[in-house]
Amino acid sequence: MSTITYTSAEQDKPRTQRSFRVTGIWPGLFLTTLIACAAYGLHLLPVVSTFSPLILAILLGMIFHNVVGTPASAKPGVTFSLRRILRLAIIMLGLQLTVLQIGEIGATGIAIIAVTLIATFLFTGWFGRVMGIDPKLAQLIGAGTSVCGASAVIATNTVTDAHDEDVAYAVACVTVFGSIAMFAYPTLGTLLHLDPRAYGLWAGSSIHEIAQVVAAAFQEGRQAGEFGTIAKLSRVMLLAPLVIALGIAAARRSSGASSARAPMPWFVLGFIAMIALNSVVAIPPDAKSVIVSVTTFLLTMALAAMGLETDIGKLYAKGLRPLAVGAVASIFISVLSLTLIKLTS
């Protein structure tokens, strides 16, 4: 994972007098960890506390890369954070959900979540084509809007393989419109006279990030908050089949054959396995709290790495059309999920 390199002149020196430099993944890991810690520190400030450390990390990474520049020695570690650490974090997300929790939503609730997710993803892809944006970027925006925000964007990109600027743009979209929903839903829920279960299901099935769902749902009381959180985690579970389906579709497109073998996203299977494990093994609350914190920190490191590979000039060149796609997709998922809840209540 790392090497210690000596110059030819240093090889003749006594061991205690040699200078050395560490190469491999460690400089990049140190940089992504440092940015992640800075993001957590900023999150404590009242002015930016509404933004999750994940979002702050990608912003700090982008600022560092475009102002200071990511050192060449850090590249291997940044790539390691963006690939291996990301996959580990997604696997660990499975420990936040159990089959029993999914059952609490009920068949109707699960159906609403599934129909809303599929319809939103397909609609976003279609509207992206209408607006003339890159299909890969439209898929990333669709995944982030329909499933679980930034986590879904970066997980989906493991099979979509879009440019880093596309990932950053998609994350920005779901962050902006998810934050708007987080502030708007409590007022809208009151105006629409939604009971706690209906409001929680609406928030959990349509707001982007888990943290945003929690913030919005608990504004209407504990029952709405708990139901919204469970609905959201149930929605996160559908990330696995989405990524697998996209992998199969990508393989078929690349070969032109319907029998093409899809790249196997093993980390998604790990995600499902952790859900199963969490369903049969009682993890102590203190341990589960640590797992949640570690998972979030690893995701923060991955997004810091994403920022360190994002060129703002290329991001700016994409224009406002992808932002419009994100806005319309967010309105679509909100209206569709609310309509389905009203029709089935």
N, C-alpha and C positions, 0 to 999 in steps of 0.2 A: 504493500500500500504506500510505502514511502521509501526513499533512498537518501543516503548521505553522500554527497559528491565532493571530492577533493580536487584541487588543481594539481598539475604535475609537479610544481615547485613545492607544494605542501607535503607531497608524499614522503620526502626525505626528512621532514621535521619530526621531532619527538611527538608522540600521540597527544601529549598535554598542550603542545604549542600549535596544533593544527586548528585552522578555522574551517567551519563547514556550513553548508546550507542544506536545509531540509527541502526535499522536493516531493512530488506525489500529491496526494489529496489533502494533506494537512493544512497548507496555507489557505486553500479555498474553503475548507471546513471551518477554519478559524474565522475567516471573513464572513461567511454566512451565519455563523453562530453569533458573531459580534453584532451584525445587523439585526438579527432576530432579537437579541437582548435589548438593543436600542429601540426596537419597535415596541417591546413590552414596556420600556421606560416611558416612551411617548404616550402610550395608551393610558398611563396613570394621570396624565394632565387633563384637566377638565375640558379644555378646548377641543381636544381630539379623542376624548374617551368614547365617543359614539362609534368610532371606527375600530374594527378588530385589529389585533397585532398582525394578522395575515395581510391585511390591506396596507398597513403602515410599512410592513417589511418590503413589499414589492415597490412601494414608492421610494423608500430609502435606498433600495438596491438600484433603482433607475437613476436616482440623483447621483449616487456614487459613481455608477458606470459612465454617465454622460458628462459629469463635471470633473471627476478625478481620473476615472478610467480603471477598469478591472485589470490588475497585473497579470501578465502571462503565467506567472507561477501559480496563480490562484485558479486558473481555468480547470484543471483536473478535479479539484475539490468542489468547484461550483457545479460542474457536470454531475459529480457524484451526488451532491445534494438534490439536484434537479431530477435525477433518475432513481437512484437506490433509496435515498431517504424518503422521497415522495411515496414510493411504493410501500415502504414499511409503514408510513403514517396512514395510508389508505387501509392497509390490513388492520391496523389497530383501531380504526374507526368502527370496525365491526363489533368491538367490545362495548360500544355504547348502545347496543340494540339487542333485544331478545325477541324470540318468537311470541312469548306471552304478551309483550308490549304491543306487538303488531295485532294480536287478537283483540286487544282492548278497543281498537279503532272500529272493529266490526267489518263484515263483508262489504257493506255499503260504503263505508269510509275508505277502505282499501281500493274499491272500484273507482271512487271519485278521484283519489290520488293518482291511480294508474292511468285512467282516461285523460285526466288533466295533463299529466306528464307527457304522455305519448302525443296528444293533440298539440301541445305547446311546442314540442321538439319538431314535429313535422311542419307546423305552421311557420316556425322561425326559419327553417330551411327553405320553405317556399317563398316567404317574404324576402329572404336574403337574395334569392334568385331574381325576384321582381326588382329589387333595389340595385342589383348588379354587383353585389359584394362577393368576395371569395367564398366558395362553398365551405371550406374548412373553417373560416372565421364564423360563418353562419352556424355551423355545427357547434362550435365552442360557445357561442352566445346562447344557442338553444339548450345546450346541456346545462350551462350555469343557471339559466332562467328556470328550466323545467325541473331540475333535480336539487342541487345544493350549492349554488354559488361558485366561489373560487375553487373549492375542492373538486367539484364536478368538472370545471373547466380544465384543470391541470390533469385530472385523471383521464378525461376524454382525449386529451392531446397525446397520451401515450399510444393511442392507435390512430388518431387523426394525423399526427406529426405535422402540425402547422408551424409557421414561423413564430419565434418568441414574441415578436411584436403583436401578432394576432392573439396570442394567449393574454398578453398584458392588456390589450384593448378589450377583450372579452371580460376579463376580471374587472376592469374599470366599469364596464357597462352594468354588470350584475351588482357591483358595489353601489353605484350611484342610484340605480332604480330600486334596489333592495332597501337602501337607506331611506328613500322617499316613502316606500311602503311601510317601513317600520314606524315612521312618524304619523302617516296618514291613517293606517288601519284602526287604531283605537277610536278616533273620531268617527270614521265611517261605520264601524261596528255599532256604535251608539245610535247613529242616525238610521241605520238599517234595522235596529231592534233585534239584533242577533243574540240568542241565548249563549251561555258560556261554551257549550259543546260545539255549536255551529260556528261561533267566532273562532274558537281554537282550531277547528278543522280547516276553516278558511285561511287562517294565518299559516298553519302548518303545511297546507297543500299549495300555497302560492307565493309566499315570501321566500327570497332566495337563500340567504345564509341562516345557519342554525342560530347564531347569536342574534340575528335580526328577528327571527321568529320568537325566540325567548323574550326579547325586549318588548315586542309588540303584544304577544299573547298575555303575558302576566300583567299588562296594563289593565286588563279586564277581569282580574282576580285570579286566585290560585287554580280553580278548576279549569278555567280557560287556558291558563299558562301550562298546566301539566298536560292537558289534552292536545294543545298545540305542539308542544315539544315531542310527544309521542307520535303525532301525525307526521311531523317533520322527519323524525328518525326513520319512520316507516318509508317515507319517500326516499331517504338516503339509501335504503336497502336496494332500491330499484336502479341505483347507479351500476350495480354489477351486470344485470342483463343488458343495460344500455351499452356499456363499453364492449361487452362480448358481441352484441349485434353489430356495432360499428366496426369491430375488427373483422367480422365475417364479410360485411359489405365492402370494406376496403380491400380485402384479399380477392374478392370476386372482381372488383373493378380493375385491379392491377393485373390480373391474369386474363380477364375476359372469359373465364370459364365458371360455370355455376358450381362446379365441384371443387373449386379452389380451397385450399386448406387455409383456415384463418389463423393469424398469429394468436397464440394462447396467452391471454393476460393473466398469468399465474397469481399476480397480486390480488386480482378480483376474486379468484377462488379462495385466496387466503382471507379476504374480507368476509366472504360467506361462511367460511370455517369458524371465524371468530364470533360471528353471530350465533352459530350453533353451540360453540363452547360456552358463550355467555348465557345461553339458554339452559344449559344442563349443569353448570358449575356456578355456585353462589360466590361471586367475588365480593369481598368485604367492601363496604362503602369507602373506607379510607384508601384502599388500594385502587378502587375504581376512580376516585378523585385524582390520584396520581397518574393513572393511565390517561385520563382525559387531558390533564395538563401536559404530559409528555407528548401526546398525539398532536395537540395544538401547537406545541413548540416545534415539533418536527415539520409540520405543515408550514409554519412560519419560516423555517430555514429554507424549505423548498421554494417558497415564494420570494424570499430574499435572493436566492439563486436566479430565479426567473427575472427579477429586476436587474440583476448584474449582467444579464445577456440581452437586455432590451435597449434598442436604439430609439431614442425619442424622435429623431428625425424621420425614421421609417414609420413610426406610430402616427405622427402628425400627417404624413402623406396619405394616410388612409381616409382622411376626411370625416365628415359627419354622417354619412350614410349608415355605417355600422351602428352608430349611436342611435339613429332613428329605428333601426331594426330591434335593438335592445329595448327601446322605449315601447314600441308597439307590442313586442313579445311579452313584456311585463304587464301591460294592460290586458292583453289577451288571456294570460294565465289567471289573472285576478278575476276578470269578468266570468270566464268559463267555470272556474271552481265555485264561485259564488252562485252562479246559475244552477249548477248541479246540486249544490247543497240545498238551495231553496226548493228545487224540484223533488228532492227525496226526503225532505223533512216533514 
